[in-house]
Amino acid sequence: MSDELRRIVAIDDPYLLLREVTTRLADAQQEVTELARLRRRVVQDLHARGLSYAQIAAKAGLSRGRIHQIRHTGPAPEGAFLGRGSVTVATPLRRDDERGRTVVAVDDVSSGKRLEELARSYGLDVTSEHVPVTGAIDLDRDGLVVVCGPRMSQEMWDTYAQDPVLAWERAEDGPWTVVDRKTGLVHRSGQDSAPARPYDVGYLGRLPRPDGQGTLLAIAGIHTQGSLGVVQLLTNDLNTLWGQVGDQRFSTLVGVEYDPDTSEPLSAELLCPLYRHDEVTSV
């Protein structure tokens, strides 16, 4: 019996005991899920290196059937791209100055809900919250997925500024763009081009937290359709993204063609490589 279990068993107050047991069970379930994810990842990695299931089983002291079962059941390793155990999806509130009230953009709601569904499909516990109109948000937490551009939050502006390759900048004629410092390309939304067209640019990156004790996943579009396109890319290609960058810091851009009537993405494709920040010296 672990020390933690002994502590809980020794509680006399039945209500406190019930609360502690419920909390501990939730924590334990998260731990079991993440251990199962890690176990499957190890088997997949070893098999990808050329080892047979029989060889893995022999070295691990398990049966070949058990190794094969691990490989094909349990939570998929790529779920860790979003977080471990639990994630919090944050989307922005906006100020309607004309009506004097706080509102949410429909596209932001859709992005948030789809991210929540994606995370749950990988066995992650999910909570949601809003970035207030002030932009103030505590980024020093584990498992954060923030759908918010730099214009709407000083905290996120400072976070995006840590990207060594991709930079948010205003064009001389006013609209926001994203500049690829490595190639010199300036990526601009179709809404801000002449003639205008239903095309946007989305940003996806894993960036350092302000406290330096972890990372957060940042998603933003030059306009809201860009964020929706990033979410579509995650939904369709999470395994590929995980295989290329794992849980390391990175950033990339996504080109999004969308339906002008519904804002729904029609296609979402990478505009640049997935830049691994640990491989970037200076640009």
C-alpha positions, 0 to 999 in steps of 0.5 A: 500500500502506498503512502498516499493510499494509507493517508486516504484510508486513515481519513475519518470524515466520510465527506472528506474521504469521499472527496479524496477518493474521487479525486485520487481515482480521477488522477489515477485514471489519467496516470493509467491512460498516459502509461498505456499511451507511453507503453504503446509508443515504446512498442511502436518505436521499437517496431519502427526500428526494425524489431519484430514483435517476437524480438521485442517480447523476448527482450521485454519478458512479455509474450508476443501476443501481449506485445501485438495487443499493446501495439494495436490497443489503448490510447494512440501515442500521437495524442500526446501532441495535444497534452498529457492526462488533461488539456485546457482549450482556451478561445478568445472573447471579443468586444463588440464596441457597437453594442457594448458587449462581450461576444464570441466569434462563431469560428472561434467556438467551432475551433474550440469545440473541434479541438475538445473533441479531438483531445477526447478522442485520444483519451484526454480529459478536457476543460475549456475557458476563454481568454478575456477581452483584456487578453490576460491569461495565465499561461504557466500551466500544463496542457494548454492549447490556446486559440488566440492571436497576438493582437488580442492578448499581450501575454500571447504577443510575448509568447509568439515573440519567442518564435525564432523563425515566424514573426507576426508583423503589420504590412505597410498598408495595415493588415497583419501578416506572418513573416518567415524569417528563414525564407523571407516570404511574407504570408498574407490573408486573401481577405487582405489582398487585391482582389480579395479571395477566400484564403487565410493563413494559420499559425501552429506552434509549441512555444515556451511558457513565460515561467520556462517550465514547459510549453503550450500549443498556440493556434492563430489565424490572421483571420478566424478561418485560419484557426479553423484550418489549423484545427482541420490539419490537426484532425487529419494529420496529427499522427504525421505531425507527432512523428515529425516534431513529437513534443518538441518546440516547433512552429509552422504555417498553414494555408487555408482555402475556405467556403466564403459562405460558411468559413468551413475549410476546403483544404489546409496545407503546410506553407513551410516546413515544421521548424524545430526550434532546437535546430534553429540557430539564428535567422 
